[in-house]
Amino acid sequence: MKKYSHHFIEAYEGFTAFGWDRETDENTVMCYLQMFSDDDLLKHLITRFSNDELDEVYTLINRLLKTHLTESQYHRLFLKEDHP
Protein backbone atom coordinates (compact mmCIF):
# COMPACT_ATOMS: atom_id res chain seq x y z
CA MET A 1 0.00 0.00 0.00
CA LYS A 2 1.36 3.40 -0.94
CA LYS A 3 2.10 5.84 1.87
CA TYR A 4 2.66 8.96 -0.21
CA SER A 5 0.52 10.59 -2.86
CA HIS A 6 0.67 13.34 -5.45
CA HIS A 7 -3.02 13.85 -6.17
CA PHE A 8 -2.98 17.64 -6.25
CA ILE A 9 -0.79 17.99 -9.34
CA GLU A 10 -2.84 15.38 -11.20
CA ALA A 11 -6.15 17.16 -10.55
CA TYR A 12 -5.09 20.83 -10.57
CA GLU A 13 -6.58 22.77 -13.46
CA GLY A 14 -5.48 26.27 -12.51
CA PHE A 15 -2.43 28.07 -13.79
CA THR A 16 0.99 28.12 -12.21
CA ALA A 17 2.35 31.58 -11.54
CA PHE A 18 4.02 33.24 -8.61
CA GLY A 19 3.27 36.70 -7.27
CA TRP A 20 -0.32 36.80 -8.52
CA ASP A 21 -2.11 36.21 -5.19
CA ARG A 22 -1.69 34.02 -2.12
CA GLU A 23 -3.93 31.19 -3.36
CA THR A 24 -2.18 30.99 -6.74
CA ASP A 25 1.23 31.17 -5.02
CA GLU A 26 0.27 28.27 -2.71
CA ASN A 27 -1.08 26.19 -5.62
CA THR A 28 2.03 26.92 -7.68
CA VAL A 29 4.39 25.87 -4.89
CA MET A 30 2.36 22.69 -4.35
CA CYS A 31 2.58 21.91 -8.08
CA TYR A 32 6.31 22.64 -8.21
CA LEU A 33 7.05 20.49 -5.16
CA GLN A 34 5.03 17.57 -6.50
CA MET A 35 6.57 17.87 -9.96
CA PHE A 36 10.06 18.22 -8.41
CA SER A 37 9.61 15.08 -6.30
CA ASP A 38 8.76 12.94 -9.34
CA ASP A 39 10.93 9.82 -9.23
CA ASP A 40 12.19 10.13 -12.81
CA LEU A 41 13.12 13.79 -12.43
CA LEU A 42 14.87 13.31 -9.08
CA LYS A 43 16.78 10.29 -10.34
CA HIS A 44 18.09 12.52 -13.12
CA LEU A 45 18.78 15.60 -10.95
CA ILE A 46 20.08 14.18 -7.67
CA THR A 47 23.40 12.99 -9.06
CA ARG A 48 24.02 16.45 -10.50
CA PHE A 49 23.57 18.28 -7.20
CA SER A 50 26.71 19.49 -5.51
CA ASN A 51 27.28 18.60 -1.87
CA ASP A 52 26.26 22.15 -0.98
CA GLU A 53 23.03 21.83 -2.96
CA LEU A 54 22.19 18.53 -1.27
CA ASP A 55 22.80 20.17 2.11
CA GLU A 56 20.73 23.21 1.13
CA VAL A 57 17.69 21.16 0.11
CA TYR A 58 17.92 18.91 3.16
CA THR A 59 18.37 21.85 5.53
CA LEU A 60 15.47 23.82 4.02
CA ILE A 61 13.06 20.90 4.25
CA ASN A 62 14.06 20.13 7.85
CA ARG A 63 13.80 23.78 8.89
CA LEU A 64 10.30 24.07 7.41
CA LEU A 65 9.16 20.83 9.03
CA LYS A 66 10.52 21.83 12.45
CA THR A 67 9.01 25.32 12.17
CA HIS A 68 5.52 24.35 11.07
CA LEU A 69 4.80 20.88 12.47
CA THR A 70 4.56 19.52 15.97
CA GLU A 71 6.48 16.32 16.67
CA SER A 72 3.27 14.32 16.41
CA GLN A 73 2.37 15.96 13.07
CA TYR A 74 5.91 15.31 11.81
CA HIS A 75 5.56 11.59 12.51
CA ARG A 76 1.98 11.31 11.27
CA LEU A 77 2.12 13.57 8.18
CA PHE A 78 5.74 13.41 7.02
CA LEU A 79 6.97 10.00 8.17
CA LYS A 80 3.49 8.40 7.91
CA GLU A 81 3.96 6.72 11.28
CA ASP A 82 1.56 6.29 14.15
CA HIS A 83 2.70 8.62 16.90
CA PRO A 84 0.87 9.85 20.00
Buried (B, 14 or more C-beta within 10 A) or exposed (E): EEEEEBEEBEEBEEEBEEEEEEEBBEBBEBBEEBEEEEEEEEEEEEEEEEEEEEEEEEEEEEEEBEEEBEEEEBBBEEEEEEEE
